[in-house]
Amino acid sequence: MNLNRIELGVLESNTRALKLYEKVGFNREGVKRQSIYKNGKFVDMIMMAILKEEFTENYKNTTKGANSLLNLYCIFKIQAFDEIYKVLIDFSDAYTPALAEKIPNLQDYAYKLYCNAEVFAAADVSVLGFITFYANDRKSKISYITQIAIKPKSQNKHIGKELLDLCIEGREGIGLDS
Ligand SMILES: CC(C)(COP(=O)(O)OP(=O)(O)OC[C@H]1O[C@@H](n2cnc3c(N)ncnc32)[C@H](O)[C@@H]1OP(=O)(O)O)[C@@H](O)C(=O)NCCC(=O)NCCS
C-alpha cells in the first residue's frame, strides 16, 4: 500500500532482535523508559522505524531469495483464523516471557490479527517463523510490526531478515516500495 514508515518496539535487552532490525535498516528513534516489567525489574523499550526515503536503491538491489532457496523453505501469507491462532500457540515459548504470559487471551489476539493485520510465515514441512504487522492505516501510511519470531533451531539462518524484507519491500503490495 505504498507505506511511508514502518515502526516497532524492542526491549533493550533483546540484542539479537535489535541487531536484526538495524541490519535491515531500522533506526533508533527513542526510548520508552522502564516500559515493561520483566524478570523482577523494569526494562526500557527501544522505538525504531524505517522511512520510505531510507529504503534506498542500495537496499533494493541486495540479493534476496537465495537464502530461502538454499534452505528449502517458502514464505506465505496466513489467512485463516485457526492457522494464526495455531502459530501464536506454537511460537509462544520462543519469547521471553512466553507470548501466552504476555497476552493471556491468545484467541482474542489471533482474531484481532485475523481482522486487521498481515501474517506471514516461513515454512518447510512445519512453520519455522512468522511475522505480523498492521498495514491498514491508509491515511498515515504507517505500518506497525507487532510480532516476529523464529523457531530456535532455525535462528541465525536469515529467516527473520527475509520476513522483515518482505514487510519492508513492496512484495504483496504492502511495503515501502509498492
Ligand atoms: C530476533 C529473531 C526474530 C531473529 O531471527 P533470526 O532469523 O535468527 O535472525 P537472522 O538470522 O535473520 O539474523 C539477521 C541479523 O540479525 C543479527 N543477529 C541474529 N542473531 C544474532 C545473535 N544471536 N547475536 C547478534 N546478532 C544477531 C545479525 O546482524 C544477523 O545478520 P548477520 O548474520 O548477517 O550478521 C529471533 O532470534 C527470535 O525469534 N527471537 C525470539 C523472539 C523475539 O525476541 N522476537 C522479537 C521481539 S521484538
Ligand as a Chemical Component Dictionary entry (heavy atoms), coordinates in Angstrom:
data_LIG
# 
_chem_comp.id                   LIG 
_chem_comp.type                 NON-POLYMER 
_chem_comp.pdbx_formal_charge   0 
_chem_comp.three_letter_code    LIG 
# 
loop_
_chem_comp_atom.comp_id 
_chem_comp_atom.atom_id 
_chem_comp_atom.alt_atom_id 
_chem_comp_atom.type_symbol 
_chem_comp_atom.charge 
_chem_comp_atom.model_Cartn_x 
_chem_comp_atom.model_Cartn_y 
_chem_comp_atom.model_Cartn_z 
_chem_comp_atom.pdbx_ordinal 
LIG C1  C1  C 0 15.053 -11.940 16.862 1  
LIG C2  C2  C 0 14.833 -13.120 15.897 2  
LIG C3  C3  C 0 13.473 -12.926 15.227 3  
LIG C4  C4  C 0 15.962 -13.095 14.852 4  
LIG O1  O1  O 0 15.633 -14.010 13.820 5  
LIG P1  P1  P 0 16.770 -14.821 13.013 6  
LIG O2  O2  O 0 16.117 -15.496 11.863 7  
LIG O3  O3  O 0 17.532 -15.669 13.950 8  
LIG O4  O4  O 0 17.720 -13.624 12.522 9  
LIG P2  P2  P 0 18.581 -13.628 11.194 10 
LIG O5  O5  O 0 19.238 -14.963 11.037 11 
LIG O6  O6  O 0 17.715 -13.139 10.080 12 
LIG O7  O7  O 0 19.692 -12.546 11.531 13 
LIG C5  C5  C 0 19.805 -11.336 10.818 14 
LIG C6  C6  C 0 20.802 -10.440 11.547 15 
LIG O8  O8  O 0 20.419 -10.247 12.906 16 
LIG C7  C7  C 0 21.590 -10.226 13.729 17 
LIG N1  N1  N 0 21.585 -11.385 14.646 18 
LIG C8  C8  C 0 20.859 -12.519 14.535 19 
LIG N2  N2  N 0 21.130 -13.342 15.568 20 
LIG C9  C9  C 0 22.038 -12.693 16.345 21 
LIG C10 C10 C 0 22.698 -13.028 17.555 22 
LIG N3  N3  N 0 22.498 -14.195 18.177 23 
LIG N4  N4  N 0 23.553 -12.126 18.065 24 
LIG C11 C11 C 0 23.783 -10.943 17.446 25 
LIG N5  N5  N 0 23.179 -10.584 16.284 26 
LIG C12 C12 C 0 22.326 -11.448 15.748 27 
LIG C13 C13 C 0 22.764 -10.277 12.813 28 
LIG O9  O9  O 0 23.117 -8.945  12.469 29 
LIG C14 C14 C 0 22.218 -11.011 11.608 30 
LIG O10 O10 O 0 22.834 -10.732 10.401 31 
LIG P3  P3  P 0 24.265 -11.390 10.002 32 
LIG O11 O11 O 0 24.190 -12.852 10.311 33 
LIG O12 O12 O 0 24.367 -11.101 8.535  34 
LIG O13 O13 O 0 25.267 -10.656 10.821 35 
LIG C15 C15 C 0 14.901 -14.487 16.639 36 
LIG O14 O14 O 0 16.078 -14.522 17.391 37 
LIG C16 C16 C 0 13.724 -14.773 17.554 38 
LIG O15 O15 O 0 12.751 -15.394 17.117 39 
LIG N6  N6  N 0 13.796 -14.375 18.843 40 
LIG C17 C17 C 0 12.731 -14.675 19.815 41 
LIG C18 C18 C 0 11.511 -13.809 19.608 42 
LIG C19 C19 C 0 11.853 -12.339 19.672 43 
LIG O16 O16 O 0 12.616 -11.889 20.515 44 
LIG N7  N7  N 0 11.250 -11.568 18.741 45 
LIG C20 C20 C 0 11.492 -10.137 18.632 46 
LIG C21 C21 C 0 10.618 -9.372  19.542 47 
LIG S1  S1  S 0 10.933 -7.611  19.374 48 
# 
loop_
_chem_comp_bond.comp_id 
_chem_comp_bond.atom_id_1 
_chem_comp_bond.atom_id_2 
_chem_comp_bond.value_order 
_chem_comp_bond.pdbx_ordinal 
LIG C1  C2  SING 1  
LIG C2  C3  SING 2  
LIG C2  C4  SING 3  
LIG C2  C15 SING 4  
LIG C4  O1  SING 5  
LIG O1  P1  SING 6  
LIG P1  O2  DOUB 7  
LIG P1  O3  SING 8  
LIG P1  O4  SING 9  
LIG O4  P2  SING 10 
LIG P2  O5  DOUB 11 
LIG P2  O6  SING 12 
LIG P2  O7  SING 13 
LIG O7  C5  SING 14 
LIG C5  C6  SING 15 
LIG C6  O8  SING 16 
LIG C6  C14 SING 17 
LIG O8  C7  SING 18 
LIG C7  N1  SING 19 
LIG C7  C13 SING 20 
LIG N1  C8  SING 21 
LIG N1  C12 SING 22 
LIG C8  N2  DOUB 23 
LIG N2  C9  SING 24 
LIG C9  C10 SING 25 
LIG C9  C12 DOUB 26 
LIG C10 N3  SING 27 
LIG C10 N4  DOUB 28 
LIG N4  C11 SING 29 
LIG C11 N5  DOUB 30 
LIG N5  C12 SING 31 
LIG C13 O9  SING 32 
LIG C13 C14 SING 33 
LIG C14 O10 SING 34 
LIG O10 P3  SING 35 
LIG P3  O11 DOUB 36 
LIG P3  O12 SING 37 
LIG P3  O13 SING 38 
LIG C15 O14 SING 39 
LIG C15 C16 SING 40 
LIG C16 O15 DOUB 41 
LIG C16 N6  SING 42 
LIG N6  C17 SING 43 
LIG C17 C18 SING 44 
LIG C18 C19 SING 45 
LIG C19 O16 DOUB 46 
LIG C19 N7  SING 47 
LIG N7  C20 SING 48 
LIG C20 C21 SING 49 
LIG C21 S1  SING 50 
# 
